[in-house]
Amino acid sequence: MIDDELLDVARQNLRNRIAALDAPRLANVITQDFSFEQIRAGVDRAQIRNWITPLLNRHNYCAAIYRLTVNTQNGANSLQQAFEAFVPPYGVKLPRNNEVAGSRTVYVGSSRNIRQRVPQHLNNCAAGTYALKMQLWCPYVESRLRVEVTLVGGDLDPTLVQDLEDALWMSSRPMFGKFGAR
């Protein structure tokens, strides 16, 4: 079943994936900070849309990779404690707690509709949506959340976008979310 010929095919497939990582055109990273107070009050979706739209230009549904980080370790610790103390209402899905100590990275993800995805993390959204829904549990501390977004251009296989997200996930050690394909 698994022999040297099959291993050679697997090696060549990996070489092809490595070579394909030279193909993505990465846009400049754009960032926006939101205070925890803004998040608790509900971030205006139009504000998020107006911030992200210039990045998209005419590519409304291209792949984007994003990262959410807290500006201070104290803020990150408070955020993690608030998440752990929050009891979600019945049916509300939240990301997994990775129980990572000492990280300021909250979440790493990718999306083909970044204008819709960012508000799902910052605000409340449909109960069954796998998102942070931070408005429900954001702590009452003075801190800021930075959202970083970059577009991944080019005709890429979705597995390559996932490879890039996974690399960012491993280097960032996010407090919440899953590693790998959803």
N, C-alpha and C positions, 0 to 999 in steps of 0.2 A: 504494500500500500504506500508507505512513505519510504522512498528510496532516494538515491543520489540525484536522479533525474528530477524528481519532484522538488528536492531541496534547491536545485539549480533554478527551477522556475520561480520558487519563492524568493531566492536571492535577486533574480532579475526584476521581479515585481517591486521589491524594496528599492533597488537602484533606480527604477523608473519613478517611484514616488519621491525619492530624494532629488532627482533631476527636476521634477515638476515644481519643487519648492523655489526654483529660480524664476518661475513664471508669474507669481502674483505681483500685481502693482498695488503697493500699499499707499493709501492717502496719508497726508499728515494727520497726526493725532489731534483731535480737538478735545478740549476739556471744558467742563462747566462745574462750578461748585454750588452746592445747595446746603443751606444751614439745616440742622436738625429741626429747628423751629419751622422752617418752610415745609419740610417733609411732613411733620405732624399736622400742619394746617392743610396739606394737600397741594402739591406743586401744580401750578397751572400748566395744563397739557399744551396750550398754545405757546407758552414760554419754551417748553422743550422742543416743540415742533419748529419754532423760529430759530432755535439754536442749531438744530441738526440739519434743517433743510439746505442751507448753503453747502454743507459738506456733501450732500447727496447730488447736488447739481441736477442732472437729468436722470440719474440712476436711482430711482425710487426704491427698488427692491434688490439691490445688490447686497452681497454679504458684508456684514460689519462685525468686528470683534470689539468687545467692550470690557472695561474693568471698573469696579466701584471701590474706592478706598476712602478711609477716614483720615483726616488731617493730623490727628494726634493719637498716640497709643492709649491715653486715658479715654478718649472718645470711642475708640475701637473696643476697649474693654467694656465700657458702659453699653455699647451697642450689643455686644455678645451676651452680656448679662440680661439685657432687656428681652432679647430673643429667647433666651432659655427660660425666662420667667413667664413669657406670654403663653396663654392657653388659647389656641385658635378656636373660633366657633366651629361647630360641626360642619364638616365638608370643606373647610378652608385648607388648601394645600400650600405648604411652605417648603422651601428647600431644606435639604439635610444640613444639620449642624455638624461641621467637620471637627469641632472641638480642637481647633488649632490655637495654641497659645502664642501670644506675641506677634500676631499678624495684624496689619492695618488694612489688608485687602479684605473686602467684604464679599465680593462675588466676581467671577469671570464668566463671560458668556459670549455667544455669537447669535446673530439674528439676520434674517433677510428683510425684516421690517423693523429697523432700529427706532423709528419714530413711534411705533406702537410699543416696543419692548421696554424702553427706558421708563415710561410712565407706569407700566405694570409693576416694576420694582419699587418705584418711589411712592406711588399712591396705592390705594386699594384697587382691586380689580376682581374679575369673576373668581368665585371661590375655587373652582377646579383648575385655574391657571397656575402653573408652576412658576411662581415669582415671589420675590421678597415681601411685597405688599407692606413696605416699611411704614406707611402712614398709620397702620394698625398698632405698631409696637415700638416705634422710634422713641428712645429715652429722652427725658427732660434734662439734657445737659447741653452746654454750649459747645458745639462742635460742627464740623462741616464734612459733607460727603462729596468727593470729587468723582465725576463720571468722565471717563476717557473713552473715546470712540475713534476707531479707524476703519475705513472701508478697505475691503480686499477686492481689488479689481482684477479683471482678466477672466478668461473662460476656465474656471477652476472646478475640479471635481469637489463635491462637498466634503469628501474625506480629507482633502488637503486643508480646507478651512478648519476642519475639526483638528487636524494635526497642529495647526498654528494656535488654535485656542488651547489645546492640551499643553503645548509648550509654555504658553503664558500662565496657565493654571498651575503647572508644576513650579514655575519660578516665583509665582506670587503667593502661593499657599493661602487661598481664600478661606475665610471662616465658614462660608455657607455654599451649598451647591454640590453638584456631582462632577466627577471627572469623566471625560469621555462622552460618547454619543448619548443623546437623551433617549 
